[in-house]
Amino acid sequence: MFEKLFGIAAAVAEDAAAAGTAAAGAAAEGEAAQQVSSIAALATTFLPLILIFVVFWFMLIRPQRKKDKQVKEMLNNLKAGDRICTIGGIYGTITGLKDDTITLSVGKDNMSMVVARWAIRSVEELTIENDAQELN
């Protein structure tokens, strides 16, 4: 009688062990699936933000840096005799350069004017074909 009882108990114990192993395996698979799904959820959450940043970089930040670099190069390459336009719309010819200031010759009387270097908008591409032609 005890043998039957112990035999049944052993069989039940083996079944329980097998079920426990299967449950542990299923739990491990469940955890792995949950981790993958949480990573996918994070990716779908942050992917639009990353795409927005990339679009801003190529549409706004990069062109602005390129333009700033060109302006800085233009300001560094100024020399006496260049015809320029200021941000205030004043056209003149550079007569002198200092660190942060530029002396301009403006108007028919060649009036002298001092402006800040950062106030120069552009260098005009003016070619003089005739000596009688006036710059100002």
RALINPE-V964637 format. One record per backbone hydrogen bond with DSSP energy under -0.5 kcal/mol. CO is the residue of the C=O (numbers start at 1). NH is the residue of the N-H. E is the energy in kcal/mol with one decimal. If there is no record, write none. Layout:
CO:NH:E + CO:NH:E
This chain:
1:5:-2.3 + 2:6:-3.4 + 3:7:-2.8 + 4:8:-2.5 + 5:9:-2.3 + 6:10:-2.5 + 7:11:-2.1 + 8:12:-2.6 + 9:13:-2.3 + 10:14:-2.4 + 11:15:-2.5 + 12:16:-2.3 + 13:17:-2.3 + 14:18:-2.6 + 15:19:-2.6 + 16:20:-2.5 + 17:21:-2.4 + 18:22:-2.3 + 19:23:-2.6 + 20:24:-2.5 + 21:25:-2.5 + 22:26:-2.7 + 23:27:-2.5 + 24:28:-2.4 + 25:29:-2.4 + 26:30:-2.5 + 27:31:-2.5 + 28:32:-2.3 + 29:33:-2.5 + 30:34:-2.3 + 31:35:-2.4 + 32:36:-2.3 + 33:37:-2.4 + 34:38:-2.1 + 35:39:-2.2 + 36:40:-2.3 + 37:41:-2.1 + 38:42:-2.2 + 39:43:-2.5 + 40:44:-2.5 + 41:45:-1.5 + 42:46:-2.7 + 43:47:-2.2 + 44:48:-0.5 + 46:50:-2.4 + 47:51:-2.5 + 48:52:-2.4 + 49:53:-2.2 + 50:54:-2.3 + 51:55:-2.4 + 52:56:-2.7 + 53:57:-2.5 + 54:58:-2.3 + 55:59:-2.3 + 56:60:-2.6 + 56:61:-1.9 + 57:62:-2.9 + 60:64:-1.6 + 61:65:-2.3 + 62:66:-2.1 + 63:67:-2.4 + 64:68:-2.7 + 65:69:-2.1 + 66:70:-1.9 + 67:71:-2.4 + 68:72:-2.4 + 69:73:-2.2 + 70:74:-2.4 + 71:75:-2.5 + 72:76:-1.9 + 73:77:-1.3 + 75:78:-0.8 + 79:82:-1.8 + 82:84:-0.6 + 82:94:-2.6 + 83:124:-2.9 + 84:92:-2.0 + 85:121:-2.5 + 85:122:-1.7 + 86:89:-1.7 + 89:91:-0.5 + 90:86:-2.2 + 92:84:-2.9 + 93:105:-2.7 + 94:81:-2.7 + 96:103:-2.8 + 100:117:-2.5 + 101:98:-2.6 + 102:104:-0.5 + 102:115:-2.7 + 103:95:-3.2 + 103:96:-1.6 + 104:106:-0.6 + 104:113:-2.2 + 105:93:-2.0 + 106:111:-2.1 + 107:110:-1.1 + 111:106:-3.2 + 113:104:-4.0 + 113:115:-0.5 + 115:102:-2.9 + 116:119:-1.2 + 117:120:-1.5 + 119:87:-2.5 + 119:121:-0.6 + 122:85:-2.3 + 122:124:-0.5 + 124:126:-1.4 + 125:127:-0.5 + 127:129:-0.6 + 130:133:-1.1
